[in-house]
Amino acid sequence: MTERHRIKTTINGVVHEREVAPRLLLSDFLRQELGLTGTHVGCEHGVCGACTVLIDDHSARSCLFFAVQADGSRIDTVESLGELDRLSPLQGAFREHHALQCGFCTPGMLMTCVDLLRKYPLASDDEIRDGLSGNLCRCTGYEHIVRAVRAMAAKR
């Protein structure tokens, strides 16, 4: 397969135009073509949530999405949230509440939380846990992540 398709997408506020193979996954496009390695690839089956990004303000698994499907879309990755010396409030809450350990799931968790905090009241820990149920973490036991999200929900 040598056929390629031209796509144009806005990623973290920057317009990118590229020729891509039809079967190139969005996760691979972000990491390999654009060098945005904050999006992690875990299971490659859409189960773990490590590759979660926002596509037109909706969380999506970038390992289940072809880059050609992103043509015309606006995508936000974890790199859009903040920088080491200037964390976003959500990243700050994760740091303050010790909501990460190894950090592998953290980019997907953060992007899922951005989506949850925009769309849902998250009035209880059960609601937060339900919202995060599609993101797997092997290290934290989720309690600190729930605390960070609860703190952010309370600040809204």
C-alpha positions in Angstrom: 0.0 0.0 0.0 1.7 3.1 -1.2 -1.5 5.2 -1.4 -1.3 8.3 0.8 -3.9 10.9 1.8 -3.3 14.5 2.6 -4.7 15.6 5.9 -4.9 18.9 7.6 -5.6 19.0 11.3 -5.0 21.5 14.2 -3.0 19.9 17.0 -2.5 21.8 20.2 -3.4 25.0 18.3 -0.9 24.4 15.5 -2.1 23.5 12.0 -0.4 20.5 10.5 -0.7 19.3 6.9 0.8 15.9 6.0 0.6 13.0 3.6 -0.3 9.9 5.6 -0.9 6.2 4.9 -4.5 5.3 5.2 -3.8 2.8 8.0 -1.6 5.1 10.1 -3.0 5.3 13.6 -3.5 8.7 15.1 -1.3 7.7 18.1 1.6 6.8 15.7 1.0 10.0 13.7 1.2 12.1 16.9 4.3 10.3 18.3 6.3 9.5 15.1 5.3 12.1 12.6 5.0 15.1 15.0 7.2 14.1 17.9 4.4 14.5 20.5 5.4 11.6 22.7 3.3 12.6 25.6 0.5 10.5 24.2 1.4 7.0 25.4 0.6 3.8 23.7 -0.3 0.9 26.0 -2.6 -1.9 24.9 -3.2 -0.7 21.3 -6.7 -2.1 21.7 -8.5 0.9 23.3 -8.7 -0.7 26.7 -6.1 1.0 28.8 -6.8 4.7 28.0 -3.1 5.7 28.0 -3.4 7.2 24.5 -6.5 9.3 25.2 -6.6 12.7 23.4 -9.3 15.2 22.8 -10.7 15.3 19.3 -13.0 18.3 18.8 -13.4 18.5 22.6 -14.3 14.8 23.1 -12.0 12.3 24.6 -11.0 9.5 22.2 -8.5 6.7 22.1 -5.9 7.6 19.5 -4.9 4.0 19.1 -8.4 3.3 17.6 -8.4 6.3 15.4 -6.8 6.6 12.0 -4.9 9.8 11.2 -7.0 10.2 8.0 -10.1 10.3 10.2 -8.6 13.4 12.0 -8.6 15.4 8.8 -10.3 18.7 9.6 -10.4 18.0 13.3 -8.9 19.9 16.3 -6.9 17.7 18.5 -5.5 18.4 22.0 -2.8 16.2 23.5 -1.3 16.3 27.0 1.3 18.7 25.7 -1.5 21.3 25.4 -2.1 21.4 29.1 1.1 23.0 30.4 4.8 22.8 30.8 7.2 21.7 33.5 7.6 25.2 34.8 4.0 26.2 34.2 1.6 23.3 35.0 -2.1 23.6 34.2 -4.4 23.6 37.3 -5.3 20.0 36.7 -1.6 18.9 36.4 -1.0 20.9 39.6 -3.8 19.1 41.3 -2.3 15.7 40.2 1.0 16.8 41.7 -0.5 18.2 44.9 -2.5 15.1 45.5 0.2 12.6 44.5 -2.0 11.3 41.7 0.7 9.6 39.7 3.4 7.1 40.3 5.1 5.6 37.3 3.4 8.2 35.1 2.6 5.9 32.2 -1.2 6.3 32.4 -1.0 10.0 33.5 -1.3 11.6 30.0 -4.5 9.6 29.2 -5.8 10.2 32.7 -5.3 13.9 32.4 -7.0 14.2 29.0 -9.9 12.1 30.3 -10.2 14.4 33.3 -10.2 17.5 31.1 -13.2 16.0 29.2 -15.0 14.9 32.4 -14.5 18.2 34.2 -15.9 20.1 31.2 -19.0 17.9 30.8 -20.1 16.4 34.1 -20.8 17.7 37.6 -18.7 14.9 39.2 -20.6 15.5 42.5 -19.4 12.3 44.1 -16.4 10.0 44.2 -18.5 7.3 42.5 -19.2 9.6 39.6 -15.4 10.4 39.3 -14.5 6.7 39.4 -17.2 5.9 36.8 -15.8 8.6 34.6 -12.3 7.2 35.0 -13.3 3.6 34.6 -11.9 3.5 31.0 -8.4 4.4 32.1 -6.3 1.8 33.7 -3.6 2.5 36.3 -1.5 -0.3 37.8 0.3 1.9 40.4 -1.9 4.3 42.3 -5.1 2.5 43.3 -6.9 5.5 41.9 -7.6 7.1 45.3 -5.2 10.0 44.8 -6.4 10.5 41.2 -10.0 10.7 42.6 -8.8 13.3 45.2 -7.2 15.4 42.5 -10.3 15.4 40.3 -12.5 16.1 43.3 -10.4 19.1 44.2 -10.7 20.4 40.6 -14.4 19.8 40.5 -14.8 21.7 43.7 -12.9 24.7 42.2 -15.3 25.1 39.3 
